[in-house]
Amino acid sequence: MSDTQPQASDYLRKILLSPVYEVAKVTPLQTLKKISDRLGNHVALKREDLQPVHSFKLRGAYNKIAGLTDEQKAKGIIAASAGNHAQGVALSGAKLKISATIVMPTTTPDIKIDAVRRMGGNVVLFGNSFDEAYAESRRLAAEHGYTLIPPYDDVDVIAGQGTIGRELLEQDTRLTHVFVQVGGGGLAAGVAVYIKQLLPNIKVIGVEAEGSACLKAAWEAGEPVNLPRVSLFADGVAVKRIGDETFRVCREYLDDVITVTNDEICAALKDIFDDTRAVAEPSGALSLAGMKKYVETTHTRGARMAAILSGANVNFHSLRYVSERCELGEKREGVLAVTIPERKGAFLEFCHILGKRMVTEFNYRYSEDKEATIFVSVRLSNGTEELLQVVADLQKSGYGVQNITDNSLAKNHVRYMVGGRPCKPVQERLFSFEFPEQPGALMRFLETLGARWNITLFHYRHHGADYGYVLCAFEMSDDDLPAFNQHLQELGYPSRDVSDDITYKMFLAPR
């Protein structure tokens, strides 16, 4: 970027004159009929998953690379990326006959590495994180004279992404709201600056994942700040610090920024599939998740809304996690812990109270003669209101009921472990641990944990998310606790004592 800040008119000119259509295509703005009916608004989806690299990133990469000098093109280009930016740079380099080197973390899925290579990119695998790969790309750029192609914080990259805003207005001039996902901010900045110059009454709203809300943090601080860590579930927007230029533009032209949970993203993924049969990546569904939350909180009706499906380079193995969490995110499933009499016919009576509602999960193990505690999930058609009615009906019939729909311990661990009580009395304390999900991370965790205290419970399951979660109980007396806490500090993993958690006491704790 130059030292002089570009004006809105500069961006407008760059967007209108962009050569991106030499390689990218105009993507359709597809009406989502099912969700339109459900939300009471006209909802349309900008299908950037239909680009040659299945992502909008091609636009910014090509716009930047096409504008390089002949000397820069001759020396070659380089980028650091674990996904969509990598493919955009590789294809742009191939189109313009420029040597393109892509530095990717060693943890990058093979499907993304192979895609970059097929497009002509020279892949260099380095480090376990994007930050390490990025540092290596800068070193190689300095050593060989390559031009570094940034993923978002660049005027030409922003302008390339802004061509989506141009297409949106050409496809529907009656839009009232546009929702744009935010990672580094290039897409949001480009779309907002274009739309606001031509139709300033259209609300342009940024959407971030709760675990990587770098724009919200910068918004509150008044300047870009570094997040201590980011969630990698929506890996396309997993950015610790928003760009300086993208933040300047977003702050000036975005109307608002909202955040959504992983469960809400999963629900939006299912919505997209139901309406289009497209399988979006989590970051691709982020804008729709934000739109749904906006409609729910503002009670907007009769508007014309557009969300951007920014990409579809999904890690297939993460779909298991999506399928498990989407119903919860849409409030179509409620999870309950219920105490029922331990006698014949008790379950049948319990189901009668539920009526015609579908039981989606039922976990139970015999534990004592008088009472049984069950873990049950119920399909809902009317969200929270219906769930509260189910709880009230069960309580009225004399059942002990705990609503654990929003209990993270229940969703991540307990539902897979119901009935796991020790065969004899034991004095134990239960801890929840988290650690970066990288190759060998679980083994390193176990080795560091040591063998001083007897482990009485252990649960781990890979969910395709950013951090691994371990639930572990240790046999110890109260006198051992100070020494154990010192050991936890030396261990270095974030942890918390969850011995008082209601789901642990009901399903796992010694009697």
CORPE-V182526 format. One record per residue. N is the residue number from 1. OMEGA is omega in whole degrees, 0 to 359 (NA if undefined). BURIAL is # if it has 9 or more other ideal C-beta (glycine too) atoms within 8 Angstrom, else .. D_LAST is the distance of its C-alpha to the last C-alpha in whole Angstrom. Layout:
N;OMEGA;BURIAL;D_LAST / N;OMEGA;BURIAL;D_LAST
This chain:
1;175;.;66 / 2;179;.;69 / 3;180;.;69 / 4;180;.;70 / 5;179;.;67 / 6;177;.;68 / 7;178;.;69 / 8;179;#;67 / 9;177;.;71 / 10;178;#;70 / 11;180;#;67 / 12;179;#;69 / 13;181;.;72 / 14;180;#;70 / 15;181;#;67 / 16;183;.;70 / 17;185;.;72 / 18;179;#;69 / 19;188;.;70 / 20;184;#;66 / 21;169;.;68 / 22;181;.;69 / 23;179;#;66 / 24;178;#;64 / 25;174;.;64 / 26;182;.;64 / 27;183;#;60 / 28;170;.;60 / 29;191;#;58 / 30;177;#;56 / 31;175;#;56 / 32;188;#;52 / 33;183;.;53 / 34;182;#;49 / 35;174;#;48 / 36;179;#;51 / 37;183;.;50 / 38;184;.;47 / 39;182;#;48 / 40;177;.;51 / 41;173;#;53 / 42;184;.;55 / 43;178;#;53 / 44;185;#;54 / 45;177;#;53 / 46;193;#;55 / 47;177;#;55 / 48;174;#;55 / 49;181;#;53 / 50;174;.;56 / 51;180;#;58 / 52;178;.;59 / 53;178;#;56 / 54;180;#;54 / 55;178;#;54 / 56;187;#;56 / 57;179;#;56 / 58;184;#;59 / 59;182;#;61 / 60;180;#;60 / 61;182;#;61 / 62;180;#;64 / 63;179;#;66 / 64;186;#;65 / 65;180;#;66 / 66;182;#;69 / 67;179;.;71 / 68;176;#;71 / 69;178;.;74 / 70;180;.;76 / 71;179;.;75 / 72;179;#;71 / 73;182;#;71 / 74;181;.;73 / 75;179;#;71 / 76;183;#;68 / 77;179;#;64 / 78;177;#;61 / 79;173;#;57 / 80;181;#;54 / 81;175;#;51 / 82;185;#;48 / 83;192;#;49 / 84;178;#;52 / 85;179;#;54 / 86;181;#;55 / 87;177;#;56 / 88;179;#;58 / 89;181;#;60 / 90;181;#;60 / 91;178;#;62 / 92;177;#;64 / 93;179;#;65 / 94;180;#;66 / 95;183;#;68 / 96;179;#;70 / 97;178;.;70 / 98;177;#;69 / 99;183;.;67 / 100;176;#;63 / 101;181;#;60 / 102;176;#;57 / 103;183;#;54 / 104;176;#;51 / 105;180;#;47 / 106;180;.;46 / 107;182;.;43 / 108;177;#;45 / 109;182;.;45 / 110;183;.;47 / 111;180;.;48 / 112;177;#;49 / 113;180;#;51 / 114;180;.;53 / 115;179;#;54 / 116;179;#;56 / 117;178;#;58 / 118;180;.;59 / 119;175;#;60 / 120;181;#;62 / 121;174;#;60 / 122;186;.;60 / 123;172;#;56 / 124;179;#;55 / 125;184;#;52 / 126;174;#;51 / 127;180;#;47 / 128;182;.;44 / 129;177;.;44 / 130;182;#;47 / 131;179;.;48 / 132;178;#;49 / 133;180;#;51 / 134;178;#;53 / 135;179;#;54 / 136;178;#;55 / 137;177;#;57 / 138;178;#;59 / 139;180;.;60 / 140;178;#;61 / 141;179;#;63 / 142;183;.;64 / 143;187;.;65 / 144;180;#;67 / 145;178;.;68 / 146;171;#;66 / 147;181;#;65 / 148;180;#;62 / 149;184;#;61 / 150;182;#;58 / 151;184;#;55 / 152;189;#;56 / 153;182;#;57 / 154;184;#;61 / 155;182;#;64 / 156;176;#;65 / 157;178;#;61 / 158;180;#;60 / 159;177;#;64 / 160;177;#;63 / 161;181;#;59 / 162;177;#;61 / 163;174;#;63 / 164;177;#;60 / 165;177;#;61 / 166;181;#;65 / 167;180;#;64 / 168;181;#;61 / 169;176;#;64 / 170;183;.;67 / 171;180;.;64 / 172;180;#;63 / 173;181;.;65 / 174;179;.;63 / 175;176;#;60 / 176;182;#;58 / 177;173;#;55 / 178;181;#;55 / 179;187;#;51 / 180;177;#;51 / 181;182;#;48 / 182;169;#;49 / 183;172;#;48 / 184;174;#;51 / 185;183;#;53 / 186;180;#;56 / 187;181;#;55 / 188;180;#;54 / 189;182;#;57 / 190;180;#;60 / 191;184;#;59 / 192;184;#;59 / 193;179;#;62 / 194;184;#;64 / 195;184;#;63 / 196;176;#;63 / 197;185;#;67 / 198;181;.;68 / 199;187;#;66 / 200;180;.;64 / 201;176;.;63 / 202;176;#;60 / 203;176;#;57 / 204;189;#;55 / 205;177;#;52 / 206;180;#;50 / 207;179;#;46 / 208;169;#;44 / 209;182;#;40 / 210;183;#;38 / 211;178;#;37 / 212;185;#;41 / 213;183;#;43 / 214;177;#;45 / 215;179;#;48 / 216;179;#;46 / 217;179;#;45 / 218;179;#;49 / 219;182;#;50 / 220;182;.;48 / 221;183;.;49 / 222;180;.;53 / 223;178;.;53 / 224;178;#;51 / 225;178;#;48 / 226;173;.;46 / 227;180;#;43 / 228;176;.;40 / 229;180;.;39 / 230;174;#;39 / 231;181;#;37 / 232;178;#;39 / 233;172;#;37 / 234;191;#;41 / 235;179;#;42 / 236;179;#;46 / 237;182;#;45 / 238;184;#;43 / 239;182;#;46 / 240;185;#;45 / 241;177;#;48 / 242;180;#;50 / 243;180;#;54 / 244;181;.;57 / 245;179;#;59 / 246;177;#;56 / 247;179;#;55 / 248;182;#;58 / 249;181;#;59 / 250;180;#;56 / 251;182;#;56 / 252;191;.;59 / 253;176;#;59 / 254;178;#;55 / 255;184;.;55 / 256;172;.;51 / 257;180;#;48 / 258;181;#;45 / 259;180;#;41 / 260;180;#;39 / 261;175;.;35 / 262;179;#;35 / 263;179;#;33 / 264;175;#;37 / 265;179;#;39 / 266;178;#;37 / 267;179;#;38 / 268;176;#;41 / 269;178;#;42 / 270;178;#;41 / 271;179;#;43 / 272;179;#;46 / 273;182;#;45 / 274;184;.;45 / 275;189;#;49 / 276;188;#;50 / 277;175;.;49 / 278;176;#;49 / 279;182;.;46 / 280;168;#;46 / 281;183;#;44 / 282;179;#;42 / 283;178;#;44 / 284;181;#;47 / 285;186;#;45 / 286;184;#;44 / 287;178;#;47 / 288;176;#;46 / 289;178;#;43 / 290;178;#;44 / 291;181;#;47 / 292;180;#;44 / 293;178;#;42 / 294;180;#;46 / 295;181;#;47 / 296;185;.;43 / 297;183;.;44 / 298;181;.;47 / 299;179;.;48 / 300;177;#;51 / 301;176;.;53 / 302;181;.;56 / 303;174;#;56 / 304;189;#;57 / 305;176;#;54 / 306;172;#;54 / 307;182;#;51 / 308;170;#;52 / 309;193;#;50 / 310;181;#;51 / 311;181;#;50 / 312;177;#;48 / 313;187;#;48 / 314;171;#;44 / 315;188;#;42 / 316;185;.;41 / 317;178;.;38 / 318;182;#;37 / 319;176;#;37 / 320;178;#;34 / 321;180;#;32 / 322;183;#;35 / 323;179;.;34 / 324;189;.;30 / 325;187;#;31 / 326;180;#;34 / 327;177;#;33 / 328;180;#;31 / 329;180;#;34 / 330;183;#;36 / 331;177;#;33 / 332;180;#;34 / 333;174;#;30 / 334;182;#;27 / 335;185;#;23 / 336;167;#;21 / 337;187;#;17 / 338;175;#;17 / 339;181;#;15 / 340;178;#;17 / 341;177;.;17 / 342;179;#;16 / 343;180;.;20 / 344;177;.;23 / 345;184;.;25 / 346;180;#;22 / 347;178;.;23 / 348;177;.;26 / 349;178;#;26 / 350;180;#;24 / 351;177;.;27 / 352;179;.;30 / 353;177;#;29 / 354;179;#;29 / 355;184;.;33 / 356;179;.;35 / 357;181;#;33 / 358;172;.;32 / 359;184;#;28 / 360;178;.;28 / 361;180;#;25 / 362;181;.;22 / 363;184;#;19 / 364;172;#;16 / 365;179;.;14 / 366;182;.;13 / 367;179;.;9 / 368;188;.;10 / 369;191;.;13 / 370;186;.;14 / 371;175;.;13 / 372;177;#;13 / 373;182;#;13 / 374;176;#;16 / 375;188;#;18 / 376;175;#;21 / 377;185;#;25 / 378;176;#;28 / 379;183;#;31 / 380;175;#;33 / 381;183;.;37 / 382;171;.;37 / 383;187;.;35 / 384;181;.;33 / 385;180;.;34 / 386;180;#;33 / 387;178;#;30 / 388;178;#;30 / 389;177;.;31 / 390;179;#;28 / 391;180;#;26 / 392;179;.;28 / 393;180;#;28 / 394;179;#;25 / 395;178;#;24 / 396;180;.;27 / 397;174;.;26 / 398;179;.;23 / 399;170;#;20 / 400;187;.;18 / 401;171;#;19 / 402;174;#;19 / 403;183;#;22 / 404;181;#;21 / 405;183;#;24 / 406;180;.;25 / 407;185;#;22 / 408;179;.;23 / 409;179;#;20 / 410;184;#;19 / 411;185;#;23 / 412;189;#;23 / 413;194;#;20 / 414;182;#;17 / 415;179;#;19 / 416;189;.;20 / 417;184;#;16 / 418;182;#;14 / 419;184;#;12 / 420;178;.;12 / 421;178;#;8 / 422;183;.;9 / 423;177;.;10 / 424;180;.;9 / 425;180;.;7 / 426;177;.;9 / 427;186;.;10 / 428;172;#;11 / 429;186;#;14 / 430;180;#;15 / 431;174;#;18 / 432;180;#;21 / 433;171;#;24 / 434;181;#;27 / 435;181;#;31 / 436;182;.;34 / 437;178;#;34 / 438;177;.;37 / 439;180;.;37 / 440;184;.;36 / 441;181;#;33 / 442;179;#;30 / 443;178;.;31 / 444;178;#;33 / 445;182;#;29 / 446;179;.;28 / 447;180;.;30 / 448;182;#;30 / 449;179;.;27 / 450;186;.;27 / 451;183;.;25 / 452;181;.;25 / 453;180;#;21 / 454;178;.;19 / 455;181;#;18 / 456;177;#;14 / 457;178;#;15 / 458;177;.;18 / 459;176;#;20 / 460;174;#;23 / 461;177;.;26 / 462;183;.;29 / 463;184;#;31 / 464;181;#;34 / 465;187;#;34 / 466;182;#;35 / 467;173;#;32 / 468;181;#;29 / 469;179;#;25 / 470;173;#;23 / 471;189;#;19 / 472;176;#;18 / 473;182;#;15 / 474;175;#;16 / 475;182;#;15 / 476;174;#;16 / 477;178;.;16 / 478;180;.;18 / 479;180;.;21 / 480;190;#;21 / 481;179;#;21 / 482;179;.;25 / 483;179;.;26 / 484;178;#;24 / 485;175;.;25 / 486;177;.;28 / 487;179;#;28 / 488;178;#;27 / 489;178;.;30 / 490;179;.;32 / 491;173;#;30 / 492;178;.;32 / 493;174;#;30 / 494;182;.;28 / 495;175;#;25 / 496;177;.;22 / 497;182;.;19 / 498;182;#;17 / 499;181;#;14 / 500;181;.;14 / 501;185;#;15 / 502;182;#;14 / 503;176;#;14 / 504;182;#;11 / 505;184;#;9 / 506;189;#;10 / 507;192;#;10 / 508;188;#;9 / 509;175;#;6 / 510;177;.;4 / 511;NA;.;0
